[in-house]
């Protein structure tokens, strides 16, 4: 990849030390997907498509590569904590910047994390019913714990994240290898072999497979804490993408080799796969591994999204108090408000994960909208700022961006897992986008007193050279 050595141009003056080396940044990039909900969705996809689902994962990897290239160039061109909001404000104006960040990240987290917390509580109820009786929602304790740990700043975050992700990937890789070894064959329980490929089936499953490959860009809001951003930001996302594809490919292959389709499509196929690979004695170790995956998600999202919120506040897109830091450099008020909001969404949902299925899928649709906007940001800024310093340049521009927009548009149009859920999912997408659009119009017109759709490059370029208060 074409990496330029002009590191000074991309070292934001944040007043923080470069605490994040490459291992910690890779761990941040993959921290959103080594979680229970992704394990389950991957195995459910394998139940639907068999070996064709592995082809779908490969096609999804190409779409993921397109957004990795766009984020790599933009994050080093405009190295700010606001990430998507900063890029979009420079390219398309503050109105769409607010919509992209709030709907594509904050809303996704507020719906996706409660679903993950429900899975934690459900798993604990299965393996330790006495604990669930004493503590109705033990996942809220996990949420509070990682809120407190993130208040300690990026140094502790880096150590925790590297350990958590290393354990998760080792566990998933081991399950995949041992599962294939135990099966001793490449023939699936239902009789489907490697020769049973169908391109049409594989393409139809891309919409499901892409959810295992989103979130690599969560490393970008941490750029102010990176030790060597020019090298480590692009490489962390690219290494993370390869790791995810390999590990989940093995995981799905093991599931196909050991479990029948009805178990792969069940509510807890990840637990069934672990038990099939290692026997009943694996119940507690795998439960611990699954909960570690949820902890990795919490650690990543609390750190990254709170910094997105902080960056928006520092750019005037959210109330100013959300931009303040504590003495450890943690965005204290953004982190507190974000954590409380997650708990407020989680508590009334009880133990029924299906009650938020349509909301979660709709939030994922908003995530795709944010990716499409980022591709548009890069195209616009290449035209408007052709001579701006770009330590990383997306190769073959604009082909990855155009293909990314078209591919993600296709995924968005086929987002519903079943036909009957299509209407409520798209209603929820429209609701979330509508709410954030109304907020962005009111805030930019009445508070910021700016044209919501007029890009103002001067302010964004000036902010990247200013210290974060």
C-alpha positions as CSV (number, residue, x, y, z in Angstrom):
1,X,0.0,0.0,0.0
2,X,1.3,3.5,-0.8
3,X,2.3,5.0,2.5
4,X,3.9,8.4,2.5
5,X,6.5,9.2,5.2
6,X,5.1,12.7,5.9
7,X,4.0,11.8,9.4
8,X,3.9,15.3,10.7
9,X,0.9,16.1,8.5
10,X,-1.2,13.5,10.3
11,X,-0.2,13.8,13.9
12,X,-3.1,15.7,15.5
13,X,-2.1,17.9,18.3
14,X,-4.3,16.3,20.9
15,X,-2.1,16.7,23.9
16,X,-2.0,12.9,24.4
17,X,0.8,10.5,24.1
18,X,0.9,7.8,21.4
19,X,-0.1,5.0,23.6
20,X,-1.6,2.7,20.9
21,X,0.8,0.6,19.0
22,X,-0.1,-1.7,16.1
23,X,-1.3,-4.7,18.2
24,X,-3.6,-2.4,20.2
25,X,-4.9,-0.8,17.1
26,X,-5.6,-4.1,15.4
27,X,-7.4,-5.2,18.5
28,X,-9.5,-2.0,18.3
29,X,-10.3,-2.6,14.7
30,X,-11.6,-6.1,15.2
31,X,-13.2,-5.5,18.6
32,X,-16.7,-5.0,17.3
33,X,-17.0,-8.3,15.5
34,X,-15.5,-11.0,17.8
35,X,-18.7,-11.0,19.8
36,X,-21.6,-13.4,20.5
37,X,-24.1,-11.8,18.1
38,X,-21.6,-12.1,15.2
39,X,-20.8,-15.7,16.0
40,X,-24.5,-16.5,15.9
41,X,-25.2,-14.6,12.7
42,X,-22.2,-16.3,11.0
43,X,-23.4,-19.8,11.9
44,X,-27.0,-18.9,11.0
45,X,-25.8,-17.9,7.6
46,X,-23.9,-21.1,7.2
47,X,-27.2,-22.9,8.0
48,X,-29.0,-21.1,5.2
49,X,-26.3,-21.4,2.5
50,X,-24.0,-24.2,3.4
51,X,-20.6,-23.9,1.7
52,X,-22.0,-21.0,-0.4
53,X,-21.9,-18.8,2.7
54,X,-18.1,-19.0,2.6
55,X,-18.2,-17.5,-0.9
56,X,-20.5,-14.8,0.5
57,X,-18.0,-14.0,3.2
58,X,-15.3,-13.6,0.5
59,X,-17.6,-11.2,-1.5
60,X,-18.3,-9.2,1.7
61,X,-14.6,-8.9,2.3
62,X,-14.2,-7.0,-1.0
63,X,-16.9,-4.6,0.1
64,X,-15.2,-4.2,3.5
65,X,-11.9,-3.6,1.7
66,X,-13.5,-0.7,-0.1
67,X,-14.5,1.1,3.1
68,X,-11.1,0.3,4.7
69,X,-9.4,2.1,1.8
70,X,-11.6,5.2,2.1
71,X,-11.3,5.4,5.8
72,X,-7.5,5.0,5.6
73,X,-7.1,8.0,3.3
74,X,-9.6,10.2,5.0
75,X,-8.5,9.5,8.6
76,X,-4.9,10.4,7.7
77,X,-5.9,13.4,5.6
78,X,-8.2,14.8,8.4
79,X,-6.9,13.2,11.6
80,X,-9.6,14.1,14.1
81,X,-11.5,12.3,16.9
82,X,-14.8,13.1,15.1
83,X,-13.9,10.7,12.3
84,X,-17.0,10.4,10.1
85,X,-18.4,13.8,11.2
86,X,-15.1,15.6,10.3
87,X,-14.8,14.0,6.9
88,X,-18.4,14.6,6.0
89,X,-18.4,18.2,7.3
90,X,-15.5,19.0,5.0
91,X,-17.0,17.2,2.0
92,X,-20.8,17.5,2.2
93,X,-21.6,20.0,5.1
94,X,-22.4,19.8,8.8
95,X,-26.0,18.6,8.3
96,X,-25.0,15.3,6.7
97,X,-22.0,15.0,9.0
98,X,-24.4,14.9,12.0
99,X,-26.7,12.4,10.3
100,X,-23.9,10.1,9.3
101,X,-22.4,9.9,12.8
102,X,-25.5,9.9,14.9
103,X,-27.4,7.4,12.7
104,X,-24.5,5.3,11.6
105,X,-22.7,4.9,14.9
106,X,-24.5,6.3,17.9
107,X,-27.9,4.8,17.0
108,X,-26.3,1.5,15.9
109,X,-24.5,1.2,19.2
110,X,-27.6,2.1,21.2
111,X,-29.4,-0.8,19.6
112,X,-26.7,-3.3,19.0
113,X,-25.0,-3.2,22.4
114,X,-28.3,-3.9,24.3
115,X,-28.8,-6.9,22.1
116,X,-25.3,-8.1,23.0
117,X,-26.0,-7.5,26.7
118,X,-29.2,-9.6,26.4
119,X,-27.1,-12.4,24.9
120,X,-24.8,-12.2,27.9
121,X,-27.7,-12.5,30.3
122,X,-29.2,-15.3,28.3
123,X,-25.9,-17.3,28.3
124,X,-25.4,-16.8,32.0
125,X,-29.0,-17.9,32.7
126,X,-28.2,-21.1,30.8
127,X,-24.8,-21.9,32.5
128,X,-25.4,-20.3,35.9
129,X,-29.1,-20.0,36.7
130,X,-28.4,-19.2,40.4
131,X,-26.5,-16.1,39.3
132,X,-29.3,-14.9,37.1
133,X,-31.7,-15.4,40.0
134,X,-29.6,-13.2,42.3
135,X,-28.9,-10.5,39.6
136,X,-31.6,-10.1,37.0
137,X,-29.3,-8.3,34.5
138,X,-25.7,-9.0,35.3
139,X,-24.7,-7.5,32.0
140,X,-25.3,-4.1,33.4
141,X,-22.5,-4.7,35.9
142,X,-20.3,-5.5,32.9
143,X,-21.3,-2.2,31.2
144,X,-20.6,-0.2,34.4
145,X,-17.2,-2.0,34.8
146,X,-16.0,-1.0,31.3
147,X,-17.3,2.5,31.8
148,X,-15.1,2.9,34.8
149,X,-12.1,1.3,33.1
150,X,-12.4,3.6,30.1
151,X,-12.3,6.6,32.5
152,X,-8.7,5.5,33.2
153,X,-7.7,6.6,29.7
154,X,-6.3,5.1,26.6
155,X,-3.3,3.3,28.3
156,X,-5.5,0.9,30.2
157,X,-7.8,0.6,27.2
158,X,-4.9,-0.5,25.0
159,X,-3.7,-3.2,27.5
160,X,-7.2,-4.5,28.0
161,X,-8.2,-4.5,24.3
162,X,-5.0,-6.4,23.2
163,X,-5.6,-9.1,25.9
164,X,-9.3,-9.5,25.2
165,X,-8.9,-9.8,21.4
166,X,-6.0,-12.1,21.6
167,X,-8.0,-14.5,23.8
168,X,-11.1,-14.3,21.6
169,X,-9.2,-14.9,18.3
170,X,-7.3,-17.8,19.9
171,X,-10.5,-19.3,21.2
172,X,-12.4,-19.0,17.9
173,X,-9.4,-20.3,15.8
174,X,-9.0,-23.3,18.2
175,X,-12.7,-24.1,17.9
176,X,-12.5,-24.0,14.1
177,X,-9.4,-26.1,13.8
178,X,-10.4,-28.7,16.5
179,X,-13.9,-28.8,15.0
180,X,-12.6,-29.7,11.5
181,X,-10.2,-32.2,13.0
182,X,-13.0,-33.9,15.0
183,X,-15.1,-34.1,11.9
184,X,-12.3,-35.6,9.9
185,X,-14.0,-34.8,6.6
186,X,-15.0,-31.9,4.3
187,X,-18.4,-33.4,3.7
188,X,-21.2,-31.6,5.6
189,X,-23.7,-33.4,7.8
190,X,-26.5,-32.7,5.3
191,X,-24.5,-34.2,2.4
192,X,-23.4,-30.9,0.9
193,X,-19.8,-31.0,-0.3
194,X,-17.4,-28.4,-1.7
195,X,-18.7,-29.2,-5.2
196,X,-22.2,-27.9,-4.3
197,X,-21.5,-24.2,-5.1
198,X,-24.2,-21.9,-6.4
199,X,-23.2,-18.4,-7.3
200,X,-26.8,-17.1,-7.0
201,X,-27.1,-18.4,-3.5
202,X,-23.7,-17.0,-2.5
203,X,-24.6,-13.5,-3.8
204,X,-28.0,-13.6,-2.0
205,X,-26.2,-14.1,1.3
206,X,-23.8,-11.2,1.1
207,X,-26.3,-9.0,3.0
208,X,-26.0,-11.3,6.0
209,X,-22.2,-12.0,5.8
210,X,-21.3,-8.3,5.7
211,X,-22.3,-7.9,9.4
212,X,-19.3,-9.9,10.4
213,X,-17.0,-7.5,8.6
214,X,-18.2,-4.1,9.7
215,X,-16.6,-1.8,12.3
216,X,-12.9,-1.9,11.3
217,X,-13.0,1.9,11.1
218,X,-13.5,2.1,14.9
219,X,-9.8,2.6,15.0
220,X,-10.0,6.0,13.3
221,X,-11.4,8.0,16.3
222,X,-8.4,6.7,18.2
223,X,-5.9,8.3,15.8
224,X,-4.9,11.0,18.3
225,X,-3.6,8.2,20.5
226,X,-1.8,6.2,17.8
227,X,1.9,5.8,18.1
228,X,2.6,5.9,14.4
229,X,-0.7,6.7,12.6
230,X,0.6,6.8,9.1
231,X,1.7,3.2,9.2
232,X,-0.6,1.8,11.8
233,X,-4.1,3.1,10.9
234,X,-4.2,1.5,7.4
235,X,-2.3,-1.6,8.5
236,X,-4.5,-2.2,11.5
237,X,-7.6,-2.3,9.5
238,X,-6.2,-4.4,6.7
239,X,-4.7,-6.9,9.2
240,X,-7.9,-7.0,11.1
241,X,-9.9,-7.7,7.9
242,X,-7.7,-10.7,7.0
243,X,-7.9,-12.0,10.6
244,X,-11.7,-11.8,10.6
245,X,-12.1,-13.5,7.3
246,X,-9.8,-16.4,8.2
247,X,-11.2,-17.0,11.7
248,X,-14.8,-16.8,10.8
249,X,-14.2,-18.9,7.7
250,X,-12.8,-21.6,9.8
251,X,-15.5,-21.2,12.4
252,X,-18.3,-21.6,9.8
253,X,-16.5,-24.6,8.2
254,X,-16.3,-26.3,11.6
255,X,-20.0,-25.6,12.1
256,X,-20.9,-27.1,8.8
257,X,-18.7,-30.1,9.4
258,X,-20.1,-30.9,12.9
259,X,-23.6,-29.5,13.2
260,X,-26.8,-30.2,11.2
261,X,-28.6,-27.2,9.7
262,X,-31.3,-27.1,12.4
263,X,-28.7,-26.5,15.1
264,X,-26.7,-24.0,13.0
265,X,-29.8,-22.0,12.6
266,X,-30.8,-22.1,16.3
267,X,-30.6,-19.5,19.0
268,X,-27.2,-20.6,20.5
269,X,-25.3,-22.3,17.7
270,X,-22.0,-21.0,19.0
271,X,-22.4,-22.9,22.2
272,X,-23.6,-26.0,20.4
273,X,-20.4,-25.9,18.2
274,X,-18.1,-25.6,21.2
275,X,-19.8,-28.6,22.8
276,X,-19.6,-30.6,19.6
277,X,-15.9,-29.9,19.3
278,X,-14.8,-30.3,22.9
279,X,-17.6,-32.1,24.7
280,X,-19.8,-31.1,27.6
281,X,-16.8,-30.0,29.7
282,X,-16.5,-27.0,27.3
283,X,-19.6,-25.4,28.6
284,X,-18.0,-23.1,31.2
285,X,-14.8,-22.2,29.2
286,X,-16.9,-21.3,26.2
287,X,-19.3,-19.3,28.2
288,X,-16.3,-17.3,29.6
289,X,-15.0,-16.9,26.0
290,X,-18.4,-15.6,24.8
291,X,-18.6,-13.1,27.6
292,X,-15.1,-11.9,26.9
293,X,-16.3,-11.3,23.3
294,X,-19.1,-9.1,24.7
295,X,-16.5,-7.3,26.9
296,X,-14.4,-6.6,23.8
297,X,-17.3,-5.0,22.1
298,X,-18.1,-2.8,25.1
299,X,-14.4,-1.8,25.4
300,X,-14.2,-0.9,21.7
301,X,-17.5,0.9,21.3
302,X,-17.3,2.9,24.6
303,X,-13.9,4.1,23.7
304,X,-14.5,4.8,20.0
305,X,-18.0,6.2,19.9
306,X,-17.5,8.4,23.0
307,X,-14.6,10.0,21.1
308,X,-16.8,10.4,18.0
309,X,-19.2,12.2,20.2
310,X,-16.4,14.3,21.7
311,X,-15.2,15.2,18.3
312,X,-18.7,16.3,17.2
313,X,-18.9,18.5,20.3
314,X,-15.6,20.1,19.7
315,X,-16.7,20.9,16.1
316,X,-19.9,22.5,17.4
317,X,-22.2,19.7,16.2
318,X,-23.3,18.6,19.7
319,X,-23.4,20.5,23.1
320,X,-20.0,21.7,24.1
321,X,-19.8,20.0,27.5
322,X,-19.6,16.6,25.7
323,X,-16.1,17.6,24.4
324,X,-14.5,17.8,27.9
325,X,-11.9,15.4,29.1
326,X,-10.8,14.2,32.5
327,X,-7.2,14.3,33.6
328,X,-6.6,10.9,32.0
329,X,-7.6,12.2,28.6
330,X,-10.9,10.3,28.6
331,X,-14.0,12.1,27.2
332,X,-15.8,11.9,30.5
333,X,-19.1,13.5,29.7
334,X,-19.5,11.8,26.3
335,X,-18.6,8.5,27.9
336,X,-21.0,9.0,30.8
337,X,-24.0,10.0,28.7
338,X,-23.3,7.3,26.1
339,X,-23.1,4.6,28.9
340,X,-26.3,5.8,30.6
341,X,-28.1,5.8,27.3
342,X,-27.1,2.1,26.6
343,X,-28.3,1.1,30.0
344,X,-31.6,3.0,29.5
345,X,-32.2,1.1,26.3
346,X,-31.2,-2.3,27.7
347,X,-33.2,-2.4,30.9
348,X,-36.8,-2.3,29.6
349,X,-36.1,-5.0,27.0
350,X,-35.9,-7.7,29.6
351,X,-34.6,-11.1,28.3
352,X,-36.4,-11.1,24.9
353,X,-33.8,-10.5,22.2
354,X,-36.3,-11.0,19.4
355,X,-38.1,-7.8,20.5
356,X,-35.3,-5.7,19.0
357,X,-34.5,-7.8,15.9
358,X,-36.0,-5.3,13.5
359,X,-34.4,-2.4,15.2
360,X,-31.0,-4.0,15.2
361,X,-31.1,-4.8,11.5
362,X,-32.4,-1.4,10.8
363,X,-29.5,0.1,12.7
364,X,-27.1,-2.0,10.6
365,X,-28.8,-0.5,7.5
366,X,-27.9,3.0,8.9
367,X,-24.3,1.8,9.2
368,X,-24.3,1.0,5.5
369,X,-25.6,4.5,4.8
370,X,-22.7,5.9,6.8
371,X,-20.3,3.9,4.7
372,X,-21.8,5.1,1.5
373,X,-21.5,8.7,2.7
374,X,-17.8,8.1,3.5
375,X,-17.1,6.9,0.0
376,X,-18.8,10.0,-1.3
377,X,-16.7,12.1,1.1
378,X,-13.5,10.7,-0.4
379,X,-14.6,11.3,-4.0
380,X,-15.7,14.9,-3.3
381,X,-12.5,15.7,-1.4
382,X,-10.3,14.3,-4.1
383,X,-11.9,16.7,-6.5
384,X,-12.0,19.7,-4.1
385,X,-8.6,19.3,-2.6
386,X,-6.5,17.6,-5.2
387,X,-3.1,18.9,-3.8
388,X,-3.9,18.3,-0.1
389,X,-1.3,16.1,1.7
390,X,-2.5,12.5,1.7
391,X,-0.1,10.1,3.5
392,X,-2.2,7.2,2.3
393,X,-3.9,7.2,-1.1
394,X,-6.6,4.7,-2.0
395,X,-5.3,2.7,-4.9
396,X,-7.3,2.5,-8.2
397,X,-9.4,5.5,-7.2
398,X,-12.3,5.8,-7.7
399,X,-13.0,2.2,-8.6
400,X,-13.1,0.8,-4.9
401,X,-15.4,3.7,-3.9
402,X,-17.8,3.3,-6.8
403,X,-18.0,-0.5,-6.4
404,X,-18.4,0.0,-2.6
405,X,-21.3,2.4,-3.1
406,X,-23.0,0.1,-5.6
407,X,-22.4,-3.1,-3.5
408,X,-23.5,-1.5,-0.3
409,X,-26.6,-0.2,-2.0
410,X,-27.4,-3.7,-3.1
411,X,-26.9,-5.0,0.5
412,X,-29.1,-2.2,1.8
413,X,-31.9,-3.1,-0.6
414,X,-31.7,-6.8,0.5
415,X,-31.2,-6.2,4.2
416,X,-34.2,-8.0,5.5
417,X,-33.5,-11.6,6.6
418,X,-37.1,-12.6,5.9
419,X,-39.8,-10.9,3.6
420,X,-42.2,-10.2,6.4
421,X,-39.6,-8.1,8.3
422,X,-38.8,-5.9,5.4
423,X,-41.5,-3.3,6.1
424,X,-40.8,-2.7,9.8
425,X,-37.0,-2.7,9.1
426,X,-37.3,0.0,6.5
427,X,-39.7,2.0,8.7
428,X,-37.2,1.9,11.5
429,X,-34.4,3.0,9.1
430,X,-36.5,5.9,7.9
431,X,-37.4,6.8,11.5
432,X,-33.8,6.9,12.7
433,X,-32.6,8.8,9.6
434,X,-35.5,11.2,9.9
435,X,-34.9,11.9,13.6
436,X,-31.2,12.6,13.1
437,X,-31.9,14.7,10.0
438,X,-34.4,16.8,11.9
439,X,-31.9,17.3,14.8
440,X,-29.1,18.2,12.3
441,X,-31.3,20.8,10.6
442,X,-32.5,22.4,13.8
443,X,-29.0,22.4,15.3
444,X,-27.1,23.7,12.3
445,X,-29.7,26.4,11.4
446,X,-30.6,27.6,14.9
447,X,-27.4,26.9,17.0
448,X,-24.5,26.7,14.6
449,X,-26.2,29.3,12.3
450,X,-24.8,27.6,9.2
451,X,-26.1,26.2,6.0
452,X,-26.4,22.4,6.8
453,X,-25.4,21.4,3.3
454,X,-22.5,23.9,2.7
455,X,-19.1,22.3,3.2
456,X,-16.7,24.6,5.1
457,X,-13.2,23.2,4.6
458,X,-11.4,26.1,6.4
459,X,-12.9,25.3,9.8
460,X,-12.2,21.5,9.5
461,X,-8.6,22.0,8.4
462,X,-8.0,24.5,11.2
463,X,-9.5,22.2,13.8
464,X,-7.0,19.4,13.0
465,X,-4.2,21.7,14.1
466,X,-5.8,22.8,17.3
467,X,-5.3,21.0,20.7
468,X,-8.4,19.3,22.1
469,X,-9.5,21.1,25.2
